Amino acid sequence: MDVYIIFDIVIALIVVVVPLYLAQLWYRWSMLAARGSRVFLAAIMTVVWLVVVYGSFIEPRFLVIREQTVVMDSGTQSFKLVAVSDLHLGRYRFANWTSQIVARINSLEPDAVVLLGDIVDGRRGMAALAPLAELETNYGTFAVLGNTDYAIGAVEVRHAIERYNVEVLTNEWVRLGVNGPVLAGLDDIWYGQPNWNQTFADIPADASIILAVHNPDEANRAEYQGVDLMISGHTHGGQIRLPLIGSLSKLPTTLGQHYDQGLFSHGSMDMFITSGAGESGTRARLLDPPEVIRLNLRY
């Protein structure tokens, strides 16, 4: 059985069974002995129910905007780059979610937008790409592919995305405006064919370099290549988090649990990892809402 179906069945059972149990407990309250233990159990079940309902049906609907300023090189010019990752369209998210994301991005008036992979997750997600055509930028909308995109078929997904005015960067780079920063896109590390030499060939020596790659595992190589800022997704920030603990699950990265979400210094390079805007595995998010990132770049 599909793991996604198992998660949904568990969530459904908790949502339905716990209220039924609590209702029965309330009805039989006057007839019960050992009420103290029943009160404790009822309290635990209530908390579990509230957490499951909030994490499964409420927090995933809260699309937040996170802003981060990054200074590259001399820092005398500015550029607004909006990034979003891990939409996982077709799993739990569909065209109405894409439309919400597009509307929020347009409200930020970006200079450029980059989608950081795992854009679709199942063939149903292909039909949810159409709202991307409504993105409004000064210098274009770009994307790199991730592992779930490859699971469907990289060529097919690329053609589908580019149908909506999004340029997929596969081991190549573009200059964002005259004398603007360079945006390089590296192919997916797990299932693609990343070619570092091709990606960085002929980049002007005076350009600030932003590397977009779905999986952040190759941060050491990116720093070696002279990247100023690497932007990635893939980790989902753990998706389920607790205060003081962070992610409850092991992150899918060789960098370690520390590199979960946000801005990090990695040697001479800055690295930003976004939690993404969709879900993988369980449909839930807890203390880790879906996000769109506005990077206020100084270069």
C-alpha positions as CSV (number, residue, x, y, z in Angstrom):
1,M,0.0,0.0,0.0
2,D,1.2,3.5,-0.9
3,V,2.8,5.2,2.2
4,Y,0.7,8.3,1.5
5,I,-2.5,6.3,1.8
6,I,-1.3,4.8,5.1
7,F,-0.6,8.3,6.5
8,D,-4.0,9.5,5.4
9,I,-5.7,6.5,7.0
10,V,-3.9,7.1,10.3
11,I,-4.8,10.8,10.3
12,A,-8.5,10.0,9.5
13,L,-8.6,7.4,12.3
14,I,-7.3,9.9,14.8
15,V,-9.6,12.7,13.7
16,V,-12.7,10.4,13.9
17,V,-12.0,8.0,16.7
18,V,-10.7,10.4,19.4
19,P,-13.8,12.6,19.4
20,L,-16.0,9.4,19.6
21,Y,-14.0,8.1,22.6
22,L,-14.2,11.5,24.4
23,A,-17.9,11.7,23.7
24,Q,-18.4,8.2,25.2
25,L,-16.3,9.1,28.2
26,W,-18.4,12.2,28.8
27,Y,-21.6,10.2,28.5
28,R,-20.5,7.5,31.0
29,W,-18.6,9.9,33.3
30,S,-20.9,9.5,36.3
31,M,-20.6,5.7,36.1
32,L,-16.9,5.5,35.9
33,A,-14.4,4.5,38.6
34,A,-10.7,5.5,38.6
35,R,-11.6,8.9,37.0
36,G,-8.1,10.3,37.5
37,S,-6.5,7.9,35.0
38,R,-9.3,8.5,32.6
39,V,-8.9,12.3,32.9
40,F,-5.2,11.9,32.1
41,L,-5.9,9.7,29.1
42,A,-8.6,12.1,27.8
43,A,-6.2,15.0,28.1
44,I,-3.5,13.2,26.2
45,M,-5.9,12.2,23.5
46,T,-7.3,15.7,23.2
47,V,-3.8,17.2,22.7
48,V,-3.0,14.5,20.1
49,W,-6.2,15.3,18.3
50,L,-5.6,19.0,18.3
51,V,-2.0,18.6,17.1
52,V,-3.1,16.3,14.2
53,V,-5.9,18.5,13.1
54,Y,-3.8,21.6,13.3
55,G,-0.8,20.0,11.6
56,S,-2.8,18.3,8.9
57,F,-5.5,20.8,8.0
58,I,-4.6,24.3,9.3
59,E,-0.9,25.0,9.3
60,P,-0.4,23.7,5.7
61,R,-2.8,26.4,4.5
62,F,-0.7,29.2,6.0
63,L,1.6,30.4,3.2
64,V,4.1,32.7,4.8
65,I,6.7,35.1,3.3
66,R,10.1,34.9,4.8
67,E,12.6,37.7,4.0
68,Q,16.3,37.5,4.1
69,T,19.0,40.0,3.3
70,V,22.2,38.6,1.8
71,V,25.3,40.8,1.1
72,M,27.5,39.6,-1.8
73,D,30.7,41.3,-2.9
74,S,30.7,45.0,-2.5
75,G,27.0,45.2,-1.7
76,T,26.3,48.5,-3.5
77,Q,23.5,47.3,-5.8
78,S,20.2,45.6,-4.9
79,F,18.2,42.7,-6.4
80,K,15.0,41.1,-5.3
81,L,15.1,37.3,-5.9
82,V,12.0,35.3,-4.9
83,A,12.5,31.6,-4.3
84,V,10.1,28.8,-3.7
85,S,10.8,25.0,-3.5
86,D,9.2,21.6,-3.1
87,L,5.6,22.4,-4.3
88,H,5.0,18.7,-4.8
89,L,2.1,19.5,-7.0
90,G,-0.2,16.5,-7.6
91,R,0.3,14.9,-4.2
92,Y,-1.6,17.1,-1.8
93,R,-1.4,20.3,-3.7
94,F,-3.1,21.3,-6.9
95,A,-3.7,24.4,-9.2
96,N,-5.5,26.4,-6.6
97,W,-2.4,26.2,-4.4
98,T,-0.2,27.2,-7.3
99,S,-2.4,30.2,-7.9
100,Q,-2.1,31.3,-4.3
101,I,1.7,31.1,-4.5
102,V,1.8,33.0,-7.7
103,A,-0.4,35.8,-6.3
104,R,1.8,36.1,-3.2
105,I,5.0,36.2,-5.3
106,N,3.6,38.9,-7.6
107,S,2.7,41.0,-4.6
108,L,6.4,41.1,-3.7
109,E,7.3,42.6,-7.1
110,P,10.4,40.4,-7.7
111,D,13.2,41.1,-10.1
112,A,13.4,37.4,-10.7
113,V,11.8,34.1,-9.5
114,V,13.4,30.7,-9.1
115,L,11.7,27.4,-8.5
116,L,14.1,25.1,-6.6
117,G,12.9,21.6,-7.7
118,D,10.4,18.9,-6.6
119,I,7.9,21.0,-8.5
120,V,5.6,18.1,-9.4
121,D,5.0,14.9,-7.5
122,G,2.9,12.6,-9.6
123,R,1.3,13.1,-13.1
124,R,-1.7,14.9,-11.6
125,G,0.7,17.7,-10.8
126,M,1.3,18.6,-14.4
127,A,-2.2,20.1,-14.7
128,A,-1.4,22.4,-11.7
129,L,1.5,24.2,-13.5
130,A,-0.6,26.5,-15.6
131,P,-0.8,29.4,-13.0
132,L,3.0,29.8,-13.3
133,A,2.3,31.6,-16.6
134,E,0.9,34.5,-14.5
135,L,4.2,35.2,-12.7
136,E,5.4,38.8,-13.1
137,T,9.1,39.7,-12.9
138,N,11.6,42.1,-14.4
139,Y,14.2,39.5,-15.5
140,G,12.4,36.2,-15.8
141,T,11.3,33.1,-14.0
142,F,13.6,30.1,-13.7
143,A,13.7,26.6,-12.3
144,V,15.9,23.6,-11.6
145,L,14.6,20.1,-11.3
146,G,14.5,17.9,-8.2
147,N,14.2,14.2,-7.5
148,T,10.4,13.9,-7.7
149,D,10.5,15.7,-11.1
150,Y,12.9,13.0,-12.3
151,A,10.6,10.3,-10.9
152,I,8.0,11.4,-13.5
153,G,10.5,12.2,-16.3
154,A,12.9,15.1,-16.5
155,V,12.2,15.8,-20.2
156,E,8.5,15.7,-19.8
157,V,8.5,17.9,-16.7
158,R,10.9,20.4,-18.3
159,H,8.7,20.8,-21.4
160,A,5.6,21.2,-19.2
161,I,7.2,23.9,-17.0
162,E,8.6,25.8,-19.9
163,R,5.2,25.9,-21.6
164,Y,4.3,28.5,-18.9
165,N,7.2,30.9,-19.5
166,V,9.6,29.3,-16.9
167,E,13.1,28.7,-18.1
168,V,14.6,25.5,-16.7
169,L,18.3,25.8,-16.0
170,T,20.1,22.5,-16.4
171,N,23.9,22.9,-16.0
172,E,23.7,26.5,-17.4
173,W,23.6,30.1,-16.3
174,V,21.9,33.4,-17.1
175,R,22.8,37.0,-16.3
176,L,20.0,38.8,-14.5
177,G,20.1,42.1,-16.2
178,V,23.0,44.2,-17.5
179,N,25.8,43.8,-15.0
180,G,23.5,41.9,-12.7
181,P,24.2,38.8,-10.7
182,V,24.6,35.4,-12.5
183,L,22.0,32.7,-11.7
184,A,23.4,29.2,-12.4
185,G,21.2,26.1,-12.3
186,L,22.7,22.7,-11.5
187,D,21.0,19.5,-12.4
188,D,19.6,17.3,-9.6
189,I,22.3,15.6,-7.6
190,W,20.5,12.4,-7.0
191,Y,19.0,11.5,-10.4
192,G,20.2,14.1,-12.8
193,Q,23.6,14.6,-14.5
194,P,25.1,17.6,-12.7
195,N,28.0,19.0,-14.7
196,W,30.0,21.6,-12.7
197,N,32.4,22.6,-15.5
198,Q,29.6,23.2,-17.9
199,T,27.5,25.0,-15.4
200,F,30.2,27.6,-14.6
201,A,31.8,27.9,-18.0
202,D,32.5,31.4,-19.2
203,I,30.9,33.2,-16.2
204,P,32.3,36.7,-16.2
205,A,34.9,37.1,-13.5
206,D,33.3,40.2,-12.0
207,A,29.8,38.7,-11.6
208,S,28.2,37.7,-8.3
209,I,27.2,34.1,-8.6
210,I,24.0,32.6,-7.3
211,L,23.7,28.8,-7.6
212,A,20.3,27.2,-7.6
213,V,20.3,23.4,-6.9
214,H,17.5,21.4,-5.4
215,N,19.6,19.3,-3.0
216,P,22.2,21.2,-0.8
217,D,24.5,18.3,-0.3
218,E,27.2,19.6,-2.7
219,A,27.8,22.8,-0.7
220,N,31.6,22.1,-0.5
221,R,31.9,21.9,-4.3
222,A,29.8,25.0,-4.7
223,E,32.1,27.0,-2.4
224,Y,35.1,25.7,-4.3
225,Q,33.5,26.9,-7.6
226,G,33.4,30.5,-6.2
227,V,29.7,30.7,-5.6
228,D,28.6,33.7,-3.5
229,L,25.1,32.3,-2.6
230,M,23.7,28.8,-3.0
231,I,19.9,28.4,-2.7
232,S,18.3,25.0,-2.2
233,G,15.2,23.2,-0.9
234,H,14.8,19.4,-0.4
235,T,14.9,19.3,3.4
236,H,11.4,20.7,4.0
237,G,12.9,21.9,7.2
238,G,11.9,18.5,8.6
239,Q,8.2,19.4,8.0
240,I,7.4,18.3,11.6
241,R,9.3,20.4,14.2
242,L,9.2,21.0,17.9
243,P,10.6,23.9,19.9
244,L,14.2,23.5,21.1
245,I,14.4,20.2,19.2
246,G,13.9,21.2,15.6
247,S,13.1,18.5,13.0
248,L,11.7,15.2,14.4
249,S,12.7,13.3,11.3
250,K,16.2,12.7,9.8
251,L,16.8,15.2,7.1
252,P,17.5,13.9,3.6
253,T,20.9,15.5,3.4
254,T,24.5,14.5,4.1
255,L,25.2,17.9,5.6
256,G,23.6,16.9,8.9
257,Q,20.6,18.0,11.0
258,H,22.0,21.4,11.5
259,Y,21.4,22.4,7.9
260,D,17.6,22.3,8.1
261,Q,16.3,25.7,7.0
262,G,17.4,29.3,6.8
263,L,20.7,31.1,6.1
264,F,24.0,29.6,6.8
265,S,27.7,30.6,6.3
266,H,29.6,27.8,4.6
267,G,33.2,28.8,4.4
268,S,33.4,31.8,2.1
269,M,29.9,31.1,0.7
270,D,26.4,31.9,2.0
271,M,23.8,29.2,1.7
272,F,20.0,29.5,2.1
273,I,17.8,26.4,2.5
274,T,14.0,26.9,2.3
275,S,11.4,24.6,3.9
276,G,9.4,24.7,0.7
277,A,5.7,25.1,0.0
278,G,4.4,21.5,-0.2
279,E,4.5,18.2,1.7
280,S,6.1,14.8,1.1
281,G,5.2,11.7,3.1
282,T,2.5,12.8,5.5
283,R,0.3,15.8,4.5
284,A,1.1,17.5,7.8
285,R,3.3,20.5,8.8
286,L,3.9,21.4,12.3
287,L,5.8,24.7,13.4
288,D,7.1,24.7,9.8
289,P,4.6,26.4,7.6
290,P,4.9,26.5,3.8
291,E,6.9,29.5,2.7
292,V,7.9,31.8,-0.1
293,I,11.4,33.3,0.3
294,R,12.2,36.9,-0.7
295,L,16.0,37.3,-0.9
296,N,17.0,41.0,-0.7
297,L,20.4,40.7,-2.4
298,R,23.2,43.3,-2.2
299,Y,26.0,42.8,-4.7
